[in-house]
Amino acid sequence: MLIRAAIAAFVLLFMSSAFAEEQLGVAVYPGATYDQVRTKILRESLSAKGAAYRTSAPIAEVVAYYKKQGLLFLKIGSPSKESARFKKVDADVDVIVQSPWQDAQTGATMTDTLIMIFKKEEKKEKPDALI
């Protein structure tokens, strides 16, 4: 049973990293782990397709990594450099990096680095009703 759970976790991690890289064209920070809870919140609250990841790496290292990827760097937040936003312009994909960050479920302040890679889904208009 434990082996099956470990294999399932590995497959989920591989698939989630592959999603960000293959579906959205943005590499996941090396060593970052998939966060299923934050991914669900991201998808539901922003109506976005994407995934969330966490790493113990300092935010400065993560920001430097995404700057090297050739993404457009958009500074957000305060001068404390606790957050950064990037955009892959040709694909309209956003990358948000935060540390520390607030856990929406528990209210706790988390000290690791949160990475969210997502693309907002287009709102589909309802067809006009036939009269």
C-alpha positions in Angstrom: 0.0 0.0 0.0 2.8 2.4 0.9 4.6 1.7 -2.4 1.4 2.4 -4.3 1.0 5.7 -2.5 4.6 6.6 -3.2 4.3 5.8 -6.9 1.0 7.8 -7.1 2.6 10.8 -5.5 5.6 10.6 -7.9 3.3 10.4 -10.9 1.2 13.3 -9.7 4.3 15.4 -9.1 5.7 14.5 -12.5 2.4 15.3 -14.2 2.0 18.6 -12.4 5.5 19.8 -13.4 4.9 18.6 -16.9 1.6 20.5 -17.0 3.3 23.9 -16.3 6.2 23.2 -18.7 4.3 21.5 -21.5 0.9 23.1 -21.4 2.0 26.6 -20.4 5.6 26.7 -21.6 7.1 27.9 -18.3 9.7 25.8 -16.5 9.1 25.0 -12.8 11.8 26.1 -10.5 14.2 23.1 -10.0 13.4 21.2 -6.8 10.0 23.0 -6.3 7.2 20.6 -5.2 3.7 20.6 -6.5 1.1 22.0 -4.0 -2.3 20.4 -4.7 -4.2 22.6 -2.2 -2.8 25.9 -3.5 -3.4 24.7 -7.1 -7.0 24.1 -6.4 -7.4 27.5 -4.8 -5.6 29.1 -7.8 -7.9 27.3 -10.3 -11.1 28.1 -8.4 -10.4 31.7 -7.3 -8.8 33.0 -10.5 -10.6 30.7 -13.0 -7.2 29.9 -14.3 -5.5 26.8 -15.6 -2.1 26.3 -13.9 -0.4 25.0 -10.8 1.2 26.1 -7.6 4.6 25.0 -6.3 6.6 25.5 -3.1 10.3 25.6 -2.5 12.6 26.2 0.4 14.9 28.3 -1.8 15.1 32.0 -1.0 12.8 34.2 -3.1 15.8 36.1 -4.5 17.1 32.8 -6.1 13.7 32.0 -7.5 13.3 35.5 -8.9 16.7 35.3 -10.5 15.8 31.9 -12.1 12.7 33.3 -13.8 14.5 36.5 -14.9 17.0 34.1 -16.7 14.0 32.4 -18.5 13.4 35.5 -20.5 10.0 36.3 -19.0 8.9 39.9 -18.7 9.5 41.0 -15.2 6.7 43.0 -13.6 7.4 44.3 -10.1 4.6 44.0 -7.7 4.1 44.5 -4.0 6.2 46.6 -1.7 9.9 47.5 -2.0 10.5 44.6 0.5 10.8 42.4 -2.6 8.5 39.8 -1.0 6.8 39.2 -4.3 7.5 39.3 -8.0 5.4 38.8 -11.1 6.5 37.6 -14.5 4.7 37.2 -17.8 5.3 35.0 -20.7 3.9 37.5 -23.1 3.5 35.3 -26.2 1.4 32.8 -24.3 -0.2 35.2 -21.8 1.0 33.1 -18.9 1.7 34.6 -15.5 4.2 33.6 -12.8 3.8 34.9 -9.3 6.5 34.3 -6.7 5.9 35.1 -3.0 7.8 34.7 0.3 6.6 35.0 2.9 3.0 34.4 2.1 -0.3 34.0 3.9 -2.1 30.6 3.8 -5.7 31.4 2.9 -7.0 28.3 4.8 -5.3 28.6 8.1 -4.2 32.3 8.1 -0.7 31.2 9.0 2.3 33.1 7.6 4.4 30.6 5.5 8.1 31.3 5.2 8.9 29.1 2.1 8.6 30.4 -1.4 5.3 30.0 -3.3 5.3 29.9 -7.1 2.1 30.1 -9.1 2.2 29.5 -12.8 -1.1 30.1 -14.5 -3.1 31.3 -17.5 -6.5 32.9 -16.9 -9.1 31.0 -18.8 -11.2 33.0 -21.2 -14.8 33.5 -20.0 -17.1 31.8 -22.4 -20.1 33.8 -23.3 -23.4 32.2 -23.2 -25.1 32.0 -26.6 -28.2 34.1 -27.1 -31.3 32.3 -26.2 -33.6 31.4 -29.1 -37.0 33.0 -29.0 
